[in-house]
Amino acid sequence: MAWKLTDEERAMLVYSDSSVKELWPIAEDLGWLAPEERRWAAERLIEHPNFTAEALEVSLRCLNAKWYGDDPVECSAAIQALKAARDAAAGEAG
């Protein structure tokens, strides 16, 4: 069963004053979201001014570590969504 973002999580993704500590849990739970919601959230994370390239790399490392634990399918979905959003943003910038 796919989850949905809460109103609070949605707000954190669109307001620029959200801290990276507030954004990391959203990034790490992307895999549990419905595909369209996951794509939207990943794009907002990549666009967020406080979710830097370093924050993205930390999230990807954490997801890769979790991959070998309990949630390989969800971690894979989150990793793919973040990388796709990053690559799309890089394509728009280039």
C-alpha positions in Angstrom: 0.0 0.0 0.0 1.4 3.4 -1.1 1.6 6.2 1.4 0.8 9.9 0.8 2.7 12.9 2.0 1.1 14.7 4.9 0.2 18.3 4.5 3.1 19.2 6.8 5.5 17.2 4.6 4.2 18.9 1.5 4.7 22.3 3.1 8.3 21.5 4.0 9.0 20.6 0.4 7.7 23.9 -1.0 8.8 26.4 1.7 12.5 27.4 1.5 13.0 27.7 5.2 12.7 23.9 5.8 16.0 22.5 7.1 17.8 19.6 5.6 17.1 17.7 8.9 13.4 18.1 8.1 13.9 17.0 4.5 16.0 13.9 5.0 13.2 11.8 6.4 11.0 12.7 3.4 13.8 11.6 1.1 14.4 8.4 2.9 10.7 7.5 2.8 10.1 8.3 -0.9 9.9 4.6 -1.8 6.8 4.2 0.2 4.9 6.8 -1.8 2.6 6.2 -4.8 4.7 6.7 -8.0 3.3 10.1 -9.0 3.6 11.4 -5.4 7.1 10.0 -5.3 8.1 11.7 -8.5 6.6 15.1 -7.3 8.3 14.9 -3.9 11.7 13.9 -5.4 11.5 16.9 -7.8 10.7 19.3 -4.9 13.6 17.9 -2.9 16.0 18.4 -5.7 14.7 22.0 -6.3 14.8 22.8 -2.5 17.6 25.3 -1.7 18.5 23.5 1.5 18.6 20.0 0.0 22.1 20.5 -1.5 24.1 18.1 -3.6 25.8 17.0 -0.4 22.4 16.3 1.3 21.4 14.3 -1.8 24.5 12.2 -1.5 23.9 11.5 2.2 20.4 10.5 1.4 21.5 8.1 -1.4 24.2 6.6 1.0 21.5 6.0 3.7 19.1 4.5 1.2 21.8 2.2 -0.2 22.6 1.1 3.4 19.0 0.4 4.1 18.7 -1.4 0.8 20.6 -4.3 2.4 18.3 -4.3 5.4 14.6 -4.4 5.5 13.3 -2.5 2.5 15.1 -3.2 -0.8 12.1 -2.5 -3.1 11.3 0.8 -1.4 14.9 1.9 -1.2 15.4 1.2 -4.9 12.3 3.2 -5.7 13.5 6.1 -3.7 17.0 6.0 -5.2 15.6 5.9 -8.7 13.2 8.8 -8.0 16.0 11.0 -6.6 18.4 10.2 -9.4 15.8 10.8 -12.0 14.8 14.2 -10.5 18.5 15.1 -10.2 19.2 14.2 -13.8 16.1 16.0 -15.1 17.1 19.1 -13.1 20.7 18.9 -14.5 19.2 18.6 -18.0 17.1 21.7 -17.6 20.1 23.6 -16.2 22.4 22.6 -19.1 
